[in-house]
């Protein structure tokens, strides 16, 4: 039974995330200390105490990455579980690249701190918006976005999360228009999201360009574990492709639903969501059946995971 490690993206953060493992395991503390030294901020304090600062994109991204990698290291040390594949949702793709050993953690922390800054600066506050469309299929949402994009305002799918669940992103006017059209087309619900920037759409082009300059300075190693990428939902084991995948990911939809189906077709039946929250676990269960999904970020989850070490 093939195993996949999956890693959450922005929005999964909460005050106190990672604290139990930090208190219990030296390798977790070392991970937080390493990230703190690189960024010159106290990551433990940020994650455990400061909700207002934690929710800022520039802080949330390295904080989620650090919490996820700390949990990953504890899991590997305590259970010896090794995955056949890795994948991550948006920001989580960087955690997955660390897990695949093609991207060093110290580089990943520095990159995502910059990524958070660039995406926040790309669009002035109030100009962009995002919304979750529930109850319409992928093709219907794409048609809605095409119809709603006009007069210089754009909206497009940002996350294909699961069957009947798609997030859209773009100019506020176009997102609101798309929301109204979606309701008229039979969407069960359309929920405007509280976000700091319209991620994964064309408005992120300035962030993508700046991110490319950062990635030019990074050395990627050979993959130890294959990655299923957000951009095309395909297996990637070519380190020369990573830079373009990460740049294009900023402006393109996260093909999470397709990614899970691809993994399933390759024999993945056990999924381990590593890091804060359990959103991805729910999306997987809505996408494929006869799979096992487990989470790891808290101490009480460790014993059941040891059963999967064999």
Phi, psi and omega per residue, in radians:
X1 nan 2.025 -3.016
X2 -1.378 2.500 -3.033
X3 -1.930 2.557 3.084
X4 -2.294 2.276 2.965
X5 -1.610 2.249 3.096
X6 -2.140 2.628 -3.003
X7 -2.310 2.349 -3.057
X8 -1.353 2.832 3.131
X9 -1.918 -2.888 -3.087
X10 -1.093 2.507 -3.063
X11 1.853 -0.293 3.127
X12 -1.499 -0.141 -3.065
X13 -1.196 2.582 3.014
X14 -2.701 2.671 -3.135
X15 -1.152 2.197 -3.127
X16 1.817 -0.078 -3.104
X17 -1.113 2.343 3.114
X18 1.447 -0.089 -3.005
X19 -1.181 -0.698 -3.103
X20 -1.084 -0.777 -3.135
X21 -1.237 -0.588 3.101
X22 -1.073 -0.746 -3.107
X23 -1.259 -0.459 -2.985
X24 -1.711 -0.547 -2.964
X25 -2.184 2.246 -3.132
X26 -1.077 -0.643 -3.107
X27 -1.142 -0.535 3.064
X28 -1.216 -0.772 3.120
X29 -1.074 -0.703 3.133
X30 -1.116 -0.603 3.126
X31 -1.150 -0.807 3.103
X32 -1.116 -0.710 3.133
X33 -1.122 -0.704 3.132
X34 -1.069 -0.802 3.131
X35 -1.141 -0.692 3.128
X36 -1.078 -0.730 3.131
X37 -1.137 -0.682 -3.120
X38 -1.170 -0.736 -3.037
X39 -1.659 -0.182 -3.106
X40 1.058 0.671 3.014
X41 -2.405 2.782 -3.140
X42 -1.534 1.661 -3.085
X43 -1.130 -0.649 -3.139
X44 -1.104 -0.821 3.120
X45 -1.094 -0.717 3.137
X46 -1.042 -0.790 -3.083
X47 -1.330 -0.578 -2.982
X48 -1.674 -0.340 -2.961
X49 -2.282 -0.506 -2.868
X50 -1.988 1.494 -3.088
X51 -1.097 -0.702 -3.104
X52 -1.129 -0.785 3.129
X53 -1.249 -0.610 -3.111
X54 -1.086 -0.619 -3.074
X55 -1.352 -0.195 3.058
X56 -1.188 2.341 -3.056
X57 -0.931 -0.734 -3.079
X58 -1.111 -0.448 3.100
X59 -1.683 -0.668 -3.076
X60 -1.051 -0.688 -3.049
X61 -1.154 -0.905 3.083
X62 -1.165 -0.507 -3.137
X63 -1.182 -0.773 3.123
X64 -1.164 -0.757 3.099
X65 -1.008 -0.834 -3.099
X66 -1.118 -0.775 3.108
X67 -1.067 -0.721 -3.119
X68 -1.176 -0.765 -3.120
X69 -1.226 -0.632 3.071
X70 -1.060 -0.770 3.103
X71 -1.135 -0.716 3.104
X72 -1.008 -0.797 -3.103
X73 -1.162 -0.678 3.076
X74 -1.127 -0.778 -3.123
X75 -1.032 -0.789 -3.134
X76 -1.150 -0.721 -3.100
X77 -1.221 -0.660 -3.031
X78 -1.557 -0.447 -3.050
X79 -2.105 -0.473 -3.083
X80 1.317 0.137 3.122
X81 -1.110 2.340 3.082
X82 -2.176 2.273 -3.099
X83 -1.472 2.797 3.003
X84 -1.568 -0.456 3.141
X85 -2.494 2.818 2.984
X86 -2.345 2.684 3.069
X87 -2.775 2.691 3.108
X88 -2.537 2.591 -3.094
X89 -1.560 1.926 3.110
X90 1.021 -1.969 3.074
X91 -0.901 -0.624 -3.117
X92 -1.051 -0.304 3.098
X93 -1.121 -0.509 3.094
X94 -1.216 -0.683 3.047
X95 -1.094 -0.692 3.123
X96 -1.129 -0.653 3.105
X97 -1.171 -0.614 3.040
X98 -1.134 -0.749 3.140
X99 -1.112 -0.560 3.127
X100 -1.382 -0.132 3.114
X101 1.192 0.330 3.060
X102 -1.616 -0.293 3.130
X103 -2.218 2.173 3.121
X104 -1.200 2.490 -3.128
X105 -1.013 -0.732 -3.118
X106 -1.059 -0.627 3.093
X107 -1.280 -0.703 -3.122
X108 -1.071 -0.738 3.136
X109 -1.074 -0.771 -3.132
X110 -1.154 -0.726 -3.128
X111 -1.106 -0.848 -3.037
X112 -1.240 -0.481 3.013
X113 -1.086 -0.769 3.085
X114 -1.158 -0.746 3.141
X115 -1.015 -0.757 3.108
X116 -1.078 -0.737 3.123
X117 -1.127 -0.779 -3.088
X118 -1.170 -0.731 -3.123
X119 -1.206 -0.605 3.109
X120 -1.177 -0.649 -3.084
X121 -1.429 -0.271 -3.001
X122 -1.150 -0.573 -3.072
X123 -2.329 2.211 3.127
X124 -1.023 2.537 3.132
X125 -0.993 2.300 3.126
X126 1.689 -0.281 -3.129
X127 -1.413 -0.667 -3.086
X128 -1.816 2.941 3.106
X129 -2.767 2.851 3.039
X130 -2.425 2.662 3.119
X131 -2.577 2.549 3.057
X132 -1.672 2.188 3.127
X133 -1.836 2.071 -3.075
X134 -1.967 2.262 3.043
X135 1.775 -0.001 3.019
X136 -1.980 2.570 3.117
X137 -1.415 2.891 -3.063
X138 -0.865 -0.878 -3.072
X139 -1.140 -0.618 3.124
X140 -1.162 -0.724 3.129
X141 -1.138 -0.693 3.101
X142 -1.067 -0.728 3.109
X143 -1.127 -0.730 3.122
X144 -1.049 -0.779 -3.112
X145 -1.132 -0.692 3.095
X146 -1.080 -0.749 -3.139
X147 -1.181 -0.605 -3.066
X148 -1.452 -0.259 -3.139
X149 -1.493 2.001 -3.125
X150 -2.889 2.867 3.075
X151 0.965 0.631 3.108
X152 1.444 -0.039 3.111
X153 -1.747 2.358 -3.086
X154 -2.135 2.605 2.998
X155 -2.583 2.505 -3.114
X156 -2.689 2.834 3.058
X157 -1.088 2.387 3.138
X158 -1.916 -0.655 3.140
X159 -2.436 2.044 2.934
X160 -1.584 1.567 -2.915
X161 -1.452 -0.735 -3.090
X162 -2.878 2.898 3.073
X163 -0.949 2.181 3.138
X164 1.355 0.197 3.104
X165 -2.404 1.870 -3.131
X166 -2.307 2.393 3.050
X167 -1.749 2.368 3.111
X168 -1.962 2.736 -3.014
X169 -2.603 2.581 3.082
X170 2.757 -2.727 3.066
X171 -1.087 2.484 -3.079
X172 -0.958 -0.751 -3.104
X173 -1.080 -0.759 -3.110
X174 -1.240 -0.646 3.110
X175 -1.127 -0.753 3.126
X176 -1.137 -0.671 3.091
X177 -1.130 -0.759 3.117
X178 -1.099 -0.636 3.117
X179 -1.089 -0.765 3.137
X180 -1.165 -0.710 3.118
X181 -1.129 -0.723 -3.139
X182 -1.036 -0.757 3.117
X183 -1.087 -0.705 3.139
X184 -1.199 -0.396 3.128
X185 -1.566 -0.012 3.054
X186 1.866 0.230 3.088
X187 -1.066 2.408 3.131
X188 -1.173 -0.746 3.116
X189 -2.639 2.620 2.951
X190 -2.290 2.097 -3.038
X191 -2.026 2.044 3.043
X192 -1.254 2.312 -3.039
X193 -1.667 2.559 3.039
X194 -1.490 1.750 -3.064
X195 -2.298 2.824 -3.116
X196 -1.675 -0.211 -3.133
X197 -2.853 2.709 3.118
X198 -1.482 1.567 -3.033
X199 -1.283 2.731 3.008
X200 1.000 0.830 3.018
X201 -2.559 3.083 -3.056
X202 -1.081 -0.404 3.136
X203 -1.163 -0.245 3.139
X204 -1.517 0.144 -3.116
X205 -0.972 -0.739 3.107
X206 -1.079 -0.645 3.113
X207 -1.173 -0.699 -3.134
X208 -1.102 -0.703 3.140
X209 -1.121 -0.774 3.124
X210 -1.179 -0.653 3.116
X211 -1.094 -0.661 3.111
X212 -1.026 -0.653 3.125
X213 -1.180 -0.604 3.085
X214 -1.213 -0.778 -3.098
X215 -1.171 -0.400 3.077
X216 -1.042 -0.429 -3.064
X217 -1.606 -0.002 -3.008
X218 -1.780 2.417 3.049
X219 -1.756 2.146 3.107
X220 -1.765 2.350 -3.129
X221 -1.625 3.046 3.080
X222 -1.158 2.555 3.119
X223 -1.222 2.318 2.956
X224 -1.608 -0.465 -3.137
X225 -2.369 2.287 -3.129
X226 -1.095 2.518 3.124
X227 -1.917 2.362 2.922
X228 -1.688 2.027 -2.961
X229 -1.498 2.584 3.091
X230 -1.041 -0.678 -2.956
X231 -1.132 -0.771 -3.043
X232 -2.205 0.001 3.130
X233 1.034 0.530 -3.133
X234 -2.072 2.747 3.062
X235 -1.144 2.374 3.039
X236 -2.297 2.259 3.040
X237 -2.269 0.308 -3.089
X238 -1.872 1.862 -3.098
X239 -1.112 -0.367 3.137
X240 -1.248 -0.241 -3.118
X241 -1.641 -0.194 -2.982
X242 -1.082 -0.780 -3.092
X243 -0.976 -0.868 -3.118
X244 -1.150 -0.649 3.107
X245 -1.069 -0.719 -3.106
X246 -1.309 -0.610 3.093
X247 -1.171 -0.889 -3.101
X248 -1.154 -0.519 3.134
X249 -1.015 -0.600 -3.100
X250 -1.071 -0.580 -3.061
X251 -1.839 -0.029 -2.991
X252 -2.089 2.775 -3.140
X253 -1.197 2.565 3.033
X254 -1.419 2.008 -3.084
X255 -1.593 1.132 -3.034
X256 -1.234 -0.783 3.136
X257 -1.016 -0.803 3.113
X258 -1.139 -0.629 3.132
X259 -1.085 -0.781 -3.141
X260 -1.147 -0.699 3.102
X261 -1.131 -0.668 3.099
X262 -1.101 -0.773 3.122
X263 -1.098 -0.725 3.121
X264 -1.066 -0.760 3.131
X265 -1.106 -0.465 3.120
X266 -1.559 0.126 3.036
X267 1.755 0.058 3.130
X268 -1.206 2.117 3.120
X269 -2.201 -0.218 3.070
X270 -2.081 2.189 3.134
X271 -2.101 2.380 3.123
X272 -2.125 1.941 3.081
X273 -1.504 2.004 -3.018
X274 -1.962 2.057 -3.103
X275 2.234 -3.051 -3.038
X276 -1.200 2.480 3.036
X277 1.433 3.119 -3.138
X278 -2.457 0.432 -3.104
X279 -1.059 -0.756 -3.083
X280 -1.149 -0.584 3.111
X281 -1.039 -0.767 3.109
X282 -1.118 -0.697 3.140
X283 -1.144 -0.681 3.127
X284 -1.095 -0.788 -3.110
X285 -1.138 -0.461 3.088
X286 -1.409 -0.265 -3.022
X287 -1.754 -0.717 -3.115
X288 -2.348 2.701 3.135
X289 -1.895 -3.126 -3.124
X290 0.755 0.797 3.033
X291 -2.179 2.755 3.039
X292 -1.862 2.303 3.124
X293 -2.210 2.184 3.100
X294 -2.215 2.701 -3.136
X295 -1.993 2.671 3.022
X296 -2.574 2.013 2.962
X297 -2.787 -0.187 -3.101
X298 -2.104 2.699 -3.038
X299 -1.060 -0.711 -3.052
X300 -1.256 -0.105 3.110
X301 -1.577 -0.151 -2.974
X302 -1.253 -0.716 -3.039
X303 -1.077 -0.765 -3.130
X304 -1.142 -0.492 -3.140
X305 -1.287 -0.456 3.124
X306 -1.105 -0.399 3.102
X307 -1.166 -0.379 -3.082
X308 -1.645 0.121 -3.080
X309 -1.279 -0.378 -3.107
X310 -1.542 nan nan
